[in-house]
């Protein structure tokens, strides 16, 4: 089956204001603190993933919604500069573009504040059928920020798969910390690859299948894989793991000196999907994904340091692996 795009990404797109590192607790009372770095950059899990995939050589389209404002125009320009097709990025005349402020700490941890703007209004009507049926792979992100889109994902993914596509989902964090499954079980039944981090995997497994709240990532991945998807977990300094319901695979982290870990998980997602679309095996795709996530931390913001395919492959080789 012929497809016009390698990848269609559904989800959130917004400016990120990344400031830090903040060494002391955040002070209110109109107190001002100085930090070493402040960056205005493209944010949103879905848009960072889309840019990472385009950087790796995929033909990428993006579907979502922004406001009719300077922030929305910034987002569109940033995506287009990185080679992402924005013809399906809808402009909402009434709601503002989402905006995120990321406060970083020296240990790499961060606090994230998001004004949702258009996110709750983004839904299935923002996904053109021609893109859905004309892409080799469909990826969705930020499940808990996009309730209308989340409710429609089972049908959207089923349509994509019926036209020969594979699918992936990165739920990201749940700001309400409820992890209510909703349509999640239905989504996972038509999801080829679920791409959480370790904490998200544990929370999702507890909500979806009643796994222990303190389950290890390996156990959480196995429990989620029983619902249908191949589960790929980002595990920080421990690297990453994958579980297909039968076999557990692990790959070590690629050593780097990170400046900023914002968006590293989204770059990981891009690497895994790009590798699979190139026909690489799961172990090799896991290695490329780990390299993409690590290399993206070399600069502030989620997109400026995203690697090319050759850079990611070279990092895998330096890490003692051979593609």
C-alpha positions in Angstrom: 0.0 0.0 0.0 1.3 3.4 -1.0 1.4 6.1 1.7 2.1 9.8 1.2 3.7 10.2 4.7 5.9 8.1 6.8 4.4 9.5 10.0 1.4 11.4 11.2 1.6 12.8 14.7 -1.5 13.8 16.7 -1.5 15.9 19.8 -0.1 19.0 21.5 1.9 21.8 20.1 2.9 24.9 22.2 5.8 27.2 23.1 8.0 26.0 26.0 9.7 28.6 28.2 12.4 26.6 29.9 14.2 28.3 32.8 16.8 27.0 35.3 18.4 25.3 36.9 16.8 26.4 40.1 18.9 25.3 43.0 16.7 26.5 45.9 13.0 26.0 46.4 10.7 28.2 44.4 9.9 31.4 46.4 6.7 33.3 46.3 6.1 36.6 48.1 7.2 38.5 44.9 10.8 37.3 45.4 13.0 37.2 42.3 15.6 34.5 41.6 18.3 34.4 39.0 19.0 31.3 36.9 21.7 30.4 34.4 19.4 29.8 31.4 16.1 30.8 29.8 14.9 29.5 26.5 11.8 30.0 24.3 11.5 26.9 22.2 9.0 24.6 20.6 7.2 22.4 23.1 4.5 19.8 23.4 5.2 16.1 23.4 3.7 15.5 20.0 5.4 18.4 18.3 8.8 17.5 19.7 8.4 13.9 18.6 7.4 15.1 15.1 10.5 17.3 14.8 12.7 14.5 16.0 11.3 12.1 13.4 11.7 14.7 10.7 15.3 15.2 11.8 15.8 11.4 11.4 14.7 11.6 7.8 11.0 10.7 8.0 8.3 12.6 6.0 6.1 13.8 8.8 2.7 15.5 9.1 1.2 17.0 12.2 -2.4 17.3 13.2 -3.6 19.4 16.1 -4.9 22.8 17.1 -3.4 26.2 18.0 -4.9 29.6 18.7 -5.0 32.7 16.4 -2.1 34.4 18.2 1.6 35.0 18.2 2.2 31.7 20.1 0.4 29.7 17.5 2.3 31.4 14.7 5.5 30.6 16.5 4.6 26.9 16.8 3.7 26.7 13.1 6.9 28.3 12.0 9.0 26.2 14.3 7.4 22.9 13.0 7.8 24.0 9.4 11.5 25.1 9.9 12.1 21.5 11.0 10.5 19.9 8.0 7.1 19.0 9.5 4.0 19.4 7.3 1.5 21.7 9.2 -1.3 21.7 6.7 -3.5 20.0 9.3 -2.5 22.3 12.2 -5.9 24.0 12.7 -6.3 27.6 14.0 -8.9 28.0 16.7 -10.5 31.5 16.5 -11.6 31.5 20.1 -9.0 29.7 22.2 -5.4 30.5 22.9 -2.4 28.4 22.0 -1.3 26.3 25.0 1.8 27.6 26.9 4.2 25.7 29.1 6.7 26.9 31.6 9.4 24.3 32.6 11.4 24.9 35.7 14.6 22.7 35.8 16.8 21.6 38.7 20.5 20.7 38.6 19.7 17.0 39.0 17.7 17.0 35.8 14.3 17.0 37.5 11.8 19.6 36.4 8.4 21.1 37.3 6.0 21.8 34.4 3.2 24.3 34.4 0.8 24.3 31.4 -2.0 26.6 30.4 -4.1 24.2 28.2 -5.7 26.7 25.8 -6.8 24.7 22.7 -5.9 21.3 24.1 -9.4 20.3 25.5 -11.0 21.3 22.2 -8.7 19.3 20.0 -10.5 16.3 18.7 -11.1 13.8 15.8 -12.3 16.6 13.5 -8.8 17.9 13.6 -7.4 14.8 12.0 -8.0 14.7 8.2 -8.9 11.3 6.9 -6.5 11.6 4.0 -3.6 11.9 6.4 -4.9 9.2 8.7 -5.2 6.7 5.8 -2.2 8.0 4.0 0.6 7.5 6.6 2.7 4.5 7.3 2.6 5.1 11.1 0.3 7.2 13.4 1.6 8.4 16.8 -0.4 10.1 19.5 0.9 11.9 22.6 -0.3 13.6 25.7 -3.4 11.4 26.2 -4.5 13.0 29.4 -4.3 16.6 28.1 -6.5 15.9 25.1 -9.8 14.3 26.4 -11.7 14.6 23.1 -8.9 13.3 21.0 -8.2 10.5 23.6 -11.8 9.3 23.4 -11.6 9.1 19.6 -8.2 7.3 19.5 -9.6 3.8 19.3 -11.5 4.6 16.2 -8.7 6.7 14.7 -6.0 4.0 15.3 -8.3 1.3 14.0 -8.9 3.2 10.8 -5.1 3.8 10.4 -4.4 0.1 10.9 -7.1 -0.9 8.4 -5.1 1.1 5.8 -1.8 -0.6 6.6 -0.4 1.8 9.3 1.2 0.9 12.6 0.4 3.0 15.7 2.1 4.2 18.8 1.0 6.1 22.0 2.9 8.1 24.6 0.4 9.0 27.2 2.8 11.3 29.1 1.9 12.5 32.6 -1.7 12.8 34.0 -1.8 16.2 35.7 -4.8 15.0 37.8 -2.7 12.0 38.9 -5.9 9.9 38.5 -4.7 7.8 35.6 -8.3 6.8 35.0 -8.3 4.3 32.2 -11.3 5.6 30.4 -11.0 4.3 26.8 -7.3 3.4 27.4 -7.9 -0.4 27.2 -9.7 0.1 23.9 -6.8 2.3 22.7 -4.2 -0.2 23.7 -6.0 -3.0 21.8 -5.2 -1.1 18.6 -1.8 0.3 19.6 1.3 -1.4 18.3 3.8 0.4 20.6 3.1 2.0 24.0 5.9 4.4 24.9 5.7 5.5 28.6 8.5 6.3 31.0 9.0 4.1 34.0 6.8 6.1 36.4 4.1 6.4 33.8 4.2 2.7 33.0 3.7 1.8 36.7 0.8 4.2 37.1 -0.8 3.0 33.9 -0.5 -0.6 34.8 -2.0 0.1 38.3 -5.0 1.9 36.7 -5.6 -0.4 33.7 -5.0 -3.8 35.1 -4.7 -3.4 38.9 -0.9 -4.0 39.1 0.8 -2.9 42.4 1.3 0.8 42.8 5.0 0.2 43.4 5.5 -2.4 40.6 8.9 -2.4 38.9 9.0 -1.1 35.4 9.6 -4.6 34.0 6.5 -5.9 35.8 4.4 -2.9 34.7 5.5 -3.4 31.1 4.6 -7.1 31.2 1.1 -6.3 32.6 0.5 -3.6 30.0 1.7 -5.8 27.1 -1.0 -8.3 28.1 -3.5 -5.7 26.8 -2.1 -5.9 23.3 0.7 -3.4 22.7 4.4 -3.9 22.5 5.5 -1.8 25.6 8.7 0.2 25.4 9.7 2.0 28.6 12.1 4.8 29.1 14.0 4.2 32.3 16.3 7.2 32.7 19.9 6.4 33.6 19.1 2.7 33.5 18.4 2.9 29.8 15.3 1.5 28.3 13.4 -1.8 28.2 10.8 -3.5 25.9 8.2 -6.2 26.6 6.1 -7.9 24.0 4.1 -10.1 26.5 6.7 -12.9 26.3 10.2 -11.5 26.2 11.9 -8.7 28.1 14.7 -6.7 26.4 16.9 -4.1 27.9 19.4 -1.6 26.5 21.8 0.6 28.5 21.7 4.4 28.5 24.0 6.3 26.1 26.3 8.3 28.3 26.1 12.1 27.8 26.5 15.2 29.9 22.9 16.6 29.8 22.2 20.3 29.7 18.5 19.9 29.7 16.3 16.7 29.6 13.2 18.5 28.4 11.7 16.4 25.5 14.2 13.6 25.8 11.4 11.1 26.0 9.8 12.5 22.9 13.1 12.2 21.0 13.3 8.6 22.2 9.9 8.0 20.7 11.0 9.5 17.4 14.0 7.3 17.3 12.1 4.1 18.1 9.4 4.8 15.5 12.0 5.8 12.8 14.0 2.7 13.5 11.0 0.4 13.2 9.9 2.1 10.0 13.4 1.4 8.6 12.9 -2.2 9.3 15.2 -2.5 12.3 14.6 -5.2 14.9 13.2 -4.3 18.3 16.6 -4.6 20.0 18.3 -2.3 17.5 15.3 0.1 17.5 15.6 0.3 21.3 19.3 1.2 21.0 18.6 3.9 18.4 15.8 5.3 20.6 18.1 5.4 23.7 20.7 7.3 21.6 18.1 9.8 20.3 16.8 10.5 23.8 20.3 11.0 25.2 21.7 13.1 22.4 18.7 15.5 22.6 19.8 16.6 26.0 22.9 18.3 24.7 21.1 21.7 24.4 18.4 23.6 26.2 14.9 22.8 24.9 13.4 19.7 23.3 14.4 20.2 19.6 17.7 22.1 19.1 20.0 19.0 19.8 17.9 16.3 18.2 20.2 14.0 16.2 20.3 13.0 12.6 20.1 9.3 11.8 23.9 9.1 11.3 24.5 10.8 14.6 22.2 8.4 16.5 23.8 5.3 14.7 27.3 6.5 15.6 26.3 7.0 19.2 25.0 3.4 19.3 28.3 2.1 17.9 30.3 4.2 20.5 28.1 2.6 23.2 29.4 -0.8 22.2 26.6 -1.8 19.9 26.7 -2.4 16.2 23.8 -1.9 13.7 
